[in-house]
Amino acid sequence: MLDGRCALVTGSTSGIGLAYAKALAAEGCAVTLNGIADAATVEAATAEVAAAGGGEVHFSPADMRDPAAIRALVAGATKAMGKIDILINNAGIQHVSPIEDFPDDRWDAILAINLSSAFHTIKATLPQMRARDWGRIVNTSSVQGLVASIHKAAYVSAKHGLIGLTKMVALETAESGITCNAICPGSTDTALSRWQTEKFAQEEGIGFAEASRRRLAEKQPSLKQVGVDQLAALAVFLCSDAAGQMTGTALPMDGGWTAQ
């Protein structure tokens, strides 16, 4: 579906970002990965993406808090692959704390990585997309970009802001062949989520399945985690020609969370 396209995926050495990268590679994309991880993790992620598609795979450890590093990331990916047709902003971090105790440095870091980095990648990549009159920008927001949860001041603020940025970019590119959309996952089956469930199970003295059900019951009516491959399939669709008139949307995949 995407033969010959070139994609940059931030925050892609594990979890949702890695699933995006593998799915794009499987559809024929060259891919540049990005993330902060040890050498073994980077090597494994690169191998997985290469095996998924057999095409070229590159990696950059660019710090997504640093605008200069982000500009260098875009320039390096463009040089390595020849162009960037698809930009997926997935880099993100989290901190949980009541707002009166929320550390200032955590607020600054989360806003920088979860929101400002997308501004900088889009700003740096958009000129070449405009020159070719084709591009796909997909931002990973969150169900918490649509509704709020307590103790997540920075995360909720950044993810709401990312949807606003998505809509603004969609309007500025509406008459072109460029689209910009946001994916809003609910509770998702990642290594972090599994660790949190295991911890809850130990604390409550219950099995993993029951712990998962209890955690999900609070917010996610399906009582099932979103799969990273499901999110990746949605991203591939948004990057396809079939989605050429879908822009400025915030698409929840949340097991009914926002239906309540």
C-alpha positions as CSV (number, residue, x, y, z in Angstrom):
1,M,0.0,0.0,0.0
2,L,2.8,2.4,0.8
3,D,5.6,1.1,-1.5
4,G,8.4,3.7,-1.9
5,R,7.2,5.9,1.0
6,C,9.6,7.0,3.7
7,A,8.5,7.3,7.4
8,L,9.9,8.9,10.5
9,V,8.4,7.5,13.7
10,T,9.5,9.1,17.0
11,G,9.4,7.1,20.2
12,S,9.6,3.9,18.3
13,T,12.0,1.5,20.0
14,S,9.2,-0.3,21.9
15,G,5.4,-0.4,22.4
16,I,3.0,1.5,20.2
17,G,5.8,3.3,18.2
18,L,7.5,0.0,17.4
19,A,4.2,-1.4,16.2
20,Y,3.7,1.6,14.0
21,A,7.2,1.2,12.5
22,K,6.7,-2.5,11.8
23,A,3.3,-2.0,10.2
24,L,4.6,0.7,7.9
25,A,7.6,-1.4,6.9
26,A,5.3,-4.3,6.1
27,E,3.4,-1.9,3.7
28,G,6.7,-1.0,1.9
29,C,8.0,2.0,3.8
30,A,11.6,2.8,4.6
31,V,11.6,3.7,8.3
32,T,13.7,5.9,10.6
33,L,13.3,4.9,14.3
34,N,13.9,7.2,17.2
35,G,14.1,6.7,20.9
36,I,16.2,6.6,24.1
37,A,17.1,3.0,24.7
38,D,20.1,0.8,25.3
39,A,22.1,-0.7,22.4
40,A,20.5,-4.1,22.7
41,T,17.0,-2.6,22.6
42,V,17.8,-0.5,19.6
43,E,19.4,-3.5,17.8
44,A,16.3,-5.7,18.5
45,A,13.9,-3.0,17.4
46,T,15.8,-2.3,14.2
47,A,15.9,-6.0,13.4
48,E,12.2,-6.4,14.0
49,V,11.3,-3.6,11.6
50,A,13.7,-4.8,9.0
51,A,12.2,-8.3,9.2
52,A,8.7,-6.9,8.9
53,G,9.4,-5.3,5.5
54,G,12.9,-6.1,4.3
55,G,13.5,-2.4,3.5
56,E,16.0,0.1,4.9
57,V,15.8,1.0,8.6
58,H,17.6,3.8,10.3
59,F,17.8,4.9,13.9
60,S,18.4,8.3,15.6
61,P,18.8,8.8,19.4
62,A,17.7,12.4,19.1
63,D,16.6,14.0,22.4
64,M,13.0,15.1,21.8
65,R,13.3,17.8,24.4
66,D,15.8,19.7,22.3
67,P,14.5,21.6,19.3
68,A,18.0,21.6,17.7
69,A,18.3,17.9,18.1
70,I,14.8,17.5,16.5
71,R,15.8,19.6,13.5
72,A,18.9,17.4,13.1
73,L,16.8,14.3,13.4
74,V,14.6,15.4,10.5
75,A,17.6,16.5,8.4
76,G,19.3,13.2,9.1
77,A,16.3,11.1,8.3
78,T,15.8,13.0,5.1
79,K,19.4,12.5,4.1
80,A,19.3,8.8,5.0
81,M,16.0,7.9,3.2
82,G,16.0,10.7,0.6
83,K,12.7,12.2,1.9
84,I,10.1,12.0,4.6
85,D,6.6,11.3,3.4
86,I,5.1,10.1,6.7
87,L,5.7,11.6,10.1
88,I,4.4,9.8,13.2
89,N,4.8,11.7,16.4
90,N,4.7,9.1,19.2
91,A,7.4,10.1,21.7
92,G,5.9,10.5,25.2
93,I,6.6,10.2,28.9
94,Q,4.4,10.3,32.0
95,H,4.4,11.3,35.6
96,V,1.6,10.9,38.1
97,S,1.1,13.2,41.0
98,P,-1.5,15.6,42.6
99,I,-1.0,19.0,41.0
100,E,0.1,20.7,44.2
101,D,3.0,18.2,44.4
102,F,3.7,18.0,40.7
103,P,7.4,18.6,40.1
104,D,8.2,21.6,37.9
105,D,10.8,19.7,36.0
106,R,8.4,16.9,35.2
107,W,5.9,19.4,33.8
108,D,8.5,21.0,31.6
109,A,9.8,17.6,30.3
110,I,6.4,16.2,29.6
111,L,5.2,19.3,27.7
112,A,8.5,19.3,25.8
113,I,8.4,15.7,24.7
114,N,4.6,15.0,24.4
115,L,3.6,18.3,22.7
116,S,6.4,20.7,21.7
117,S,8.4,17.9,20.0
118,A,5.5,17.4,17.6
119,F,5.5,21.1,16.8
120,H,9.2,21.0,16.0
121,T,9.0,17.8,13.8
122,I,6.1,19.1,11.9
123,K,7.6,22.5,11.4
124,A,10.9,20.9,10.1
125,T,9.2,18.3,7.9
126,L,6.3,20.2,6.3
127,P,8.2,22.2,3.7
128,Q,9.3,19.0,1.9
129,M,5.8,17.6,2.1
130,R,4.4,20.8,0.6
131,A,7.1,20.7,-2.2
132,R,5.8,17.2,-3.2
133,D,2.1,18.0,-2.4
134,W,1.8,14.8,-0.4
135,G,2.3,13.9,3.2
136,R,0.8,12.1,6.2
137,I,1.2,13.3,9.7
138,V,-0.1,11.2,12.6
139,N,0.1,12.3,16.2
140,T,-0.3,9.9,19.0
141,S,-2.5,11.7,21.5
142,S,-4.6,9.7,24.0
143,V,-8.1,9.2,25.3
144,Q,-6.8,11.6,27.9
145,G,-6.5,14.2,25.1
146,L,-10.3,14.0,25.0
147,V,-11.2,13.6,28.6
148,A,-9.2,14.1,31.8
149,S,-8.0,11.9,34.6
150,I,-6.7,13.1,38.0
151,H,-3.0,13.4,38.9
152,K,-1.9,13.7,35.3
153,A,-1.7,17.5,34.9
154,A,1.1,17.6,32.4
155,Y,0.1,14.5,30.4
156,V,-3.6,15.6,30.1
157,S,-2.6,19.1,29.1
158,A,-0.1,18.0,26.5
159,K,-2.4,15.4,24.9
160,H,-5.2,17.9,24.7
161,G,-2.8,20.4,23.2
162,L,-1.6,17.8,20.6
163,I,-5.2,17.5,19.3
164,G,-5.4,21.2,19.0
165,L,-2.1,21.2,17.0
166,T,-3.4,18.4,14.9
167,K,-6.5,20.4,13.9
168,M,-4.5,23.6,13.2
169,V,-2.1,21.8,10.9
170,A,-5.0,20.1,9.1
171,L,-6.5,23.4,8.4
172,E,-3.3,25.0,7.2
173,T,-2.7,22.1,4.8
174,A,-6.4,21.4,3.8
175,E,-6.0,22.4,0.2
176,S,-2.9,20.2,-0.3
177,G,-2.2,16.5,-0.5
178,I,-1.2,16.5,3.2
179,T,-3.3,15.2,6.0
180,C,-2.8,15.5,9.8
181,N,-4.7,13.3,12.3
182,A,-4.5,12.1,15.9
183,I,-4.9,8.7,17.3
184,C,-6.3,8.5,20.9
185,P,-5.6,5.2,22.5
186,G,-7.3,4.0,25.7
187,S,-5.6,1.6,28.0
188,T,-3.2,-0.3,25.8
189,D,-1.3,-3.6,26.0
190,T,2.3,-2.5,26.4
191,A,5.1,-3.6,28.7
192,L,4.5,-0.7,31.0
193,S,0.8,-1.5,31.3
194,R,1.5,-5.2,32.0
195,W,4.0,-4.2,34.7
196,Q,1.4,-1.9,36.3
197,T,-1.1,-4.8,36.2
198,E,1.4,-7.2,37.7
199,K,2.2,-4.8,40.5
200,F,-1.6,-4.3,41.2
201,A,-2.1,-8.0,41.3
202,Q,0.7,-8.5,43.8
203,E,-0.6,-5.7,46.0
204,E,-4.1,-7.1,46.0
205,G,-3.2,-10.8,46.1
206,I,-5.1,-11.6,43.0
207,G,-4.3,-13.1,39.6
208,F,-3.2,-11.2,36.6
209,A,-6.5,-11.6,34.7
210,E,-8.6,-10.4,37.6
211,A,-6.2,-7.5,38.2
212,S,-6.5,-6.5,34.5
213,R,-10.3,-6.6,34.7
214,R,-10.4,-4.5,37.8
215,R,-8.1,-1.9,36.4
216,L,-10.0,-1.7,33.1
217,A,-13.4,-1.7,34.8
218,E,-12.9,1.9,36.1
219,K,-12.7,3.4,32.6
220,Q,-12.7,1.0,29.7
221,P,-16.1,-0.8,29.2
222,S,-14.8,-3.4,26.9
223,L,-12.6,-4.8,29.7
224,K,-10.0,-5.5,27.1
225,Q,-6.7,-3.7,26.4
226,V,-6.2,-2.0,23.1
227,G,-3.7,-4.0,21.0
228,V,-0.7,-2.2,19.6
229,D,-1.2,-3.9,16.3
230,Q,-4.8,-2.5,16.2
231,L,-3.4,1.0,16.7
232,A,-0.8,0.3,14.0
233,A,-3.4,-0.8,11.5
234,L,-5.3,2.5,12.1
235,A,-2.1,4.4,11.5
236,V,-1.5,2.6,8.2
237,F,-5.0,3.4,7.1
238,L,-4.5,7.1,7.9
239,C,-1.3,7.0,5.8
240,S,-3.1,5.5,2.8
241,D,-4.7,7.1,-0.2
242,A,-8.1,5.9,1.1
243,A,-7.8,8.4,3.9
244,G,-6.9,11.3,1.7
245,Q,-9.9,13.3,2.8
246,M,-9.6,12.4,6.4
247,T,-7.8,15.2,8.2
248,G,-8.0,17.1,11.5
249,T,-9.6,14.1,13.2
250,A,-9.0,12.8,16.7
251,L,-9.8,9.1,16.5
252,P,-10.3,7.2,19.8
253,M,-9.5,3.5,20.0
254,D,-10.5,3.1,23.6
255,G,-12.9,0.2,24.2
256,G,-15.8,2.6,24.8
257,W,-14.0,4.9,27.3
258,T,-15.2,8.1,25.7
259,A,-18.7,6.7,24.9
260,Q,-19.6,7.1,28.6
